[in-house]
Amino acid sequence: MSETAARDWTIVLVLTALCLSIVVLSQILTTYASAYLAAPNEITVFLDTVDFSITENESYDRDIGKLQVLEDKVRLGRLLREIQRGGDDLREEVSRLLMGEDSQTLRTSARLLWASKKKLLEDRVRRLDQLRMRFLVLYMGIITTTAAKTTASPPRDLEKSMILHGADANGSPRPMLAKALTESIAKRPPLRRLTTQAIGHNNDSAGPHKQGWFGVVQELQRSPKMHQRHASIETAMSRTPSASSISPSTVRLQRIAPTSDSPSAT
C-alpha cells in the first residue's frame, strides 16, 4: 500500500509540473511571437529616437553657447556630454540589430529575440530621457536666476542714481534749501531768450527818436482829416489869396508838410 501511494503522488506531481511548464512556455512563446510581429514597426521608432537625439544635442549645444557664466557652461557641458554618450550607445545598439547601416530591416536572430532586445533599448531610451530632463531643469534654473539678477540689479550710472535719490558724490543726502528761498525762486519770472532782433542785428530798425518822428509824420500823412484840411486850405487859398485870410493854423500845417516830405525822401 505504501509503495502504491508513493507512486500515485509521484505521478500527480509530475503531471502538475508538466502542466505548469506548459503554461509558462506558452506565455513565453506568445510574448516572443507578438514581439516578432511588432519588431519592424518598433525598430523605426527607435531609429527616429536616435535621429531626434542628434538634433536635440545640437540645440542643447546652441543653448549652452548663449550663456555668459563660465561655471554654468561647464556644468551644462558635462551633462550634455553624458547625453551625447547615451545617444551614441543607443545608436550603436540599434545598428547592431540591423542588417546594414542604411537598412531598417532587423536581422533574423534579433527579430526572434526582439522581446529581450526591446527591453534593453527601452532602458537606454529611458536613461537618455532622464538626462535630458535634468539638462532642461538645470538650464531653466540658470535662465530664471539670470533674469532675476538682471531685474534686481541697481542702475549702472552712479550720477543718475544720485540725482534720482538726491545724494552727492559721498553718498550723503543733499541739504534742502530754505522754504523762503525756494518760494522766491518759484516766483521769479522766467528769463527771456536773447534773439538777433533783441541784440540789435535788425537792419531795418532806426534810433528811438528818429523812429518816433517817422511814426508821427506817417500818421499825419495817412490821416483822412489831414487830407480834407489840405484840400480845404487849397480851395480857400485859390479863392482868397490875400495874406490876411490865412490863419496861423494853416501856416503851421504848411510848415509841417515840407518837413514830413524831407525825411521820407531821404
Rosetta blueprint (number, residue, H / E / L):
1 M L
2 S H
3 E H
4 T H
5 A H
6 A H
7 R H
8 D H
9 W H
10 T H
11 I H
12 V H
13 L H
14 V H
15 L H
16 T H
17 A H
18 L H
19 C H
20 L H
21 S H
22 I H
23 V H
24 V H
25 L H
26 S H
27 Q H
28 I H
29 L H
30 T H
31 T H
32 Y H
33 A H
34 S H
35 A H
36 Y H
37 L H
38 A H
39 A H
40 P H
41 N H
42 E H
43 I H
44 T H
45 V H
46 F H
47 L H
48 D H
49 T H
50 V H
51 D H
52 F H
53 S H
54 I H
55 T H
56 E H
57 N H
58 E H
59 S H
60 Y H
61 D H
62 R H
63 D H
64 I H
65 G H
66 K L
67 L L
68 Q L
69 V L
70 L H
71 E H
72 D H
73 K H
74 V H
75 R H
76 L H
77 G H
78 R H
79 L H
80 L H
81 R H
82 E H
83 I H
84 Q H
85 R H
86 G H
87 G H
88 D H
89 D H
90 L H
91 R H
92 E H
93 E H
94 V H
95 S H
96 R H
97 L H
98 L E
99 M L
100 G L
101 E L
102 D L
103 S L
104 Q L
105 T L
106 L E
107 R L
108 T H
109 S H
110 A H
111 R H
112 L H
113 L L
114 W H
115 A H
116 S H
117 K H
118 K H
119 K H
120 L H
121 L H
122 E H
123 D H
124 R H
125 V H
126 R H
127 R H
128 L H
129 D H
130 Q H
131 L H
132 R H
133 M H
134 R H
135 F H
136 L H
137 V H
138 L H
139 Y H
140 M H
141 G H
142 I H
143 I H
144 T H
145 T H
146 T H
147 A H
148 A H
149 K H
150 T H
151 T H
152 A H
153 S L
154 P L
155 P L
156 R L
157 D L
158 L H
159 E H
160 K H
161 S H
162 M H
163 I H
164 L H
165 H H
166 G L
167 A E
168 D L
169 A L
170 N L
171 G L
172 S L
173 P E
174 R L
175 P L
176 M L
177 L L
178 A L
179 K H
180 A H
181 L H
182 T H
183 E H
184 S H
185 I H
186 A H
187 K H
188 R L
189 P L
190 P L
191 L L
192 R L
193 R L
194 L L
195 T L
196 T H
197 Q H
198 A H
199 I H
200 G L
201 H L
202 N L
203 N L
204 D L
205 S L
206 A L
207 G L
208 P H
209 H H
210 K H
211 Q H
212 G H
213 W H
214 F H
215 G H
216 V H
217 V H
218 Q H
219 E H
220 L H
221 Q H
222 R H
223 S L
224 P H
225 K H
226 M H
227 H H
228 Q H
229 R H
230 H H
231 A H
232 S H
233 I H
234 E H
235 T H
236 A H
237 M H
238 S H
239 R H
240 T L
241 P L
242 S L
243 A H
244 S H
245 S H
246 I L
247 S L
248 P H
249 S H
250 T H
251 V H
252 R H
253 L H
254 Q H
255 R H
256 I H
257 A H
258 P H
259 T H
260 S H
261 D H
262 S H
263 P H
264 S H
265 A H
266 T L
